[in-house]
Amino acid sequence: MGIFSSILAKLGFSHDASANLAAGSAPAAGTAPAAAAPGASAIPAAAAAPAAISAVDVVAKLESLATANPEKLNWKVSIVDLLKLLGLDSSFATRKELATELGCPADKMADSAQMNMWLHKTVLEKLAANGGNIPADLYA
């Protein structure tokens, strides 16, 4: 996903947990010499595994960016403002490409206002689905 993956990257989403799991399990492999307690070495390995990806505090990041921005951008209701806040191109062509990427229905694509509303809601929904802490009332 081209544009949406740029949004994820700008907000600090990281979907590469395999590096964290490999780093977390490396010390457990070094504790295996005890032959009398094989179950004991399995417990630290299991304890290291729950190093899951933490939720991204999207709201705090966007509020911080909005506070620091000289423009009055309302990311909570505007896809244009959301993209501007993230330093991404907010042109109609880019929004149309993002809408196509996310599967916007053709009837909404024909009306830029409806496309923008659909796009804003869908981007927030997808951020929440990817671990972002977006309150449901922002995209419901």
Phi and psi in degrees as a GROMACS rama.xvg file:
@    title "Ramachandran Plot"
@    xaxis  label "Phi"
@    yaxis  label "Psi"
@TYPE xy
-64.7468  -70.6796  GLY-2
-71.1754  -41.5088  ILE-3
-64.5335  -36.6538  PHE-4
-66.4259  -29.7783  SER-5
-66.4985  -38.796  SER-6
-63.0574  -46.9365  ILE-7
-58.4246  -45.2266  LEU-8
-63.2317  -42.3181  ALA-9
-63.6192  -29.1925  LYS-10
-90.4001  -2.9968  LEU-11
88.5185  18.4553  GLY-12
-71.5531  136.204  PHE-13
-129.741  117.499  SER-14
-103.482  15.6619  HIS-15
-104.81  75.4977  ASP-16
-82.019  -13.596  ALA-17
-61.7396  -34.2576  SER-18
-66.7589  -39.611  ALA-19
-66.5296  -41.0536  ASN-20
-66.5391  -39.5029  LEU-21
-64.4218  -41.4989  ALA-22
-67.7197  -36.9294  ALA-23
-73.2548  -27.9128  GLY-24
-92.3403  -11.6017  SER-25
-62.8033  -45.0556  ALA-26
-64.6409  -32.4642  PRO-27
-65.876  -31.9473  ALA-28
-67.6231  -27.5732  ALA-29
-77.6021  -10.4827  GLY-30
-98.8709  18.3432  THR-31
-85.4262  -4.10096  ALA-32
-63.2827  -20.3859  PRO-33
-72.3753  107.689  ALA-34
-80.6252  -24.8561  ALA-35
-77.2563  -18.3619  ALA-36
-129.565  67.0741  ALA-37
-65.809  -31.0183  PRO-38
-68.832  -30.2589  GLY-39
-67.88  -35.2679  ALA-40
-74.9416  -21.3903  SER-41
-75.6555  -29.0267  ALA-42
-65.8183  -47.634  ILE-43
-63.9218  -34.375  PRO-44
-64.3844  -41.0306  ALA-45
-68.3513  -34.8987  ALA-46
-67.9987  -31.318  ALA-47
-75.9205  -27.4978  ALA-48
-63.532  -36.7024  ALA-49
-67.9412  15.3658  PRO-50
-72.5181  68.4489  ALA-51
-77.4826  165.457  ALA-52
-68.687  126.968  ILE-53
-79.1846  155.59  SER-54
-66.4744  144.266  ALA-55
-88.1033  128.671  VAL-56
-83.1933  76.8014  ASP-57
-61.8448  -44.8083  VAL-58
-59.9815  -47.432  VAL-59
-63.1512  -40.9707  ALA-60
-64.1429  -46.0575  LYS-61
-68.4644  -38.4628  LEU-62
-64.3344  -39.6982  GLU-63
-64.253  -44.3255  SER-64
-63.0381  -39.9646  LEU-65
-66.2948  -39.1374  ALA-66
-65.0519  -39.2947  THR-67
-79.4296  -14.184  ALA-68
-84.9955  133.265  ASN-69
-68.4278  -23.6818  PRO-70
-81.4225  152.209  GLU-71
-89.06  90.3774  LYS-72
-101.748  128.392  LEU-73
-106.819  84.0666  ASN-74
-65.416  -19.5544  TRP-75
-71.9089  -18.8438  LYS-76
-128.292  -13.058  VAL-77
-123.293  123.268  SER-78
-67.4585  -34.1154  ILE-79
-62.3554  -47.8649  VAL-80
-64.985  -38.0268  ASP-81
-60.35  -47.9553  LEU-82
-64.5062  -42.2034  LEU-83
-60.7263  -43.1181  LYS-84
-60.3765  -33.9974  LEU-85
-85.6522  -0.307024  LEU-86
74.5291  25.6885  GLY-87
-105.197  157.967  LEU-88
-62.8828  127.575  ASP-89
-111.095  16.6552  SER-90
-63.3164  160.762  SER-91
-58.5101  -40.6537  PHE-92
-61.2513  -41.5802  ALA-93
-68.7861  -41.6557  THR-94
-64.447  -38.4056  ARG-95
-65.5374  -40.1387  LYS-96
-64.0402  -42.1876  GLU-97
-64.2097  -41.5691  LEU-98
-61.913  -41.791  ALA-99
-63.8639  -43.7565  THR-100
-58.5926  -37.4303  GLU-101
-92.4424  -0.0919152  LEU-102
84.6059  37.9597  GLY-103
-62.9095  134.731  CYS-104
-61.3101  146.373  PRO-105
-58.6066  -38.1149  ALA-106
-64.4129  -32.2886  ASP-107
-77.9813  -30.2654  LYS-108
-66.4891  -25.585  MET-109
-74.7885  -19.2573  ALA-110
-121.564  110.895  ASP-111
-59.601  -36.2204  SER-112
-65.0204  -45.353  ALA-113
-66.3167  -38.2337  GLN-114
-62.6298  -43.4476  MET-115
-63.0254  -42.9222  ASN-116
-64.4927  -44.8519  MET-117
-61.5133  -43.5896  TRP-118
-64.1973  -45.0212  LEU-119
-59.782  -48.6174  HIS-120
-61.3135  -44.4362  LYS-121
-67.874  -40.1906  THR-122
-62.105  -45.6726  VAL-123
-63.6475  -40.9577  LEU-124
-59.9437  -44.2294  GLU-125
-70.2466  -33.2103  LYS-126
-63.632  -43.0013  LEU-127
-63.8815  -40.9063  ALA-128
-66.4963  -22.3678  ALA-129
-95.7118  10.2502  ASN-130
105.338  7.95896  GLY-131
-82.0114  149.402  GLY-132
-91.6347  59.359  ASN-133
-86.2633  120.857  ILE-134
-62.082  137.651  PRO-135
-59.2839  -28.9088  ALA-136
-68.337  -13.7952  ASP-137
-80.082  -21.7004  LEU-138
-127.32  5.29172  TYR-139
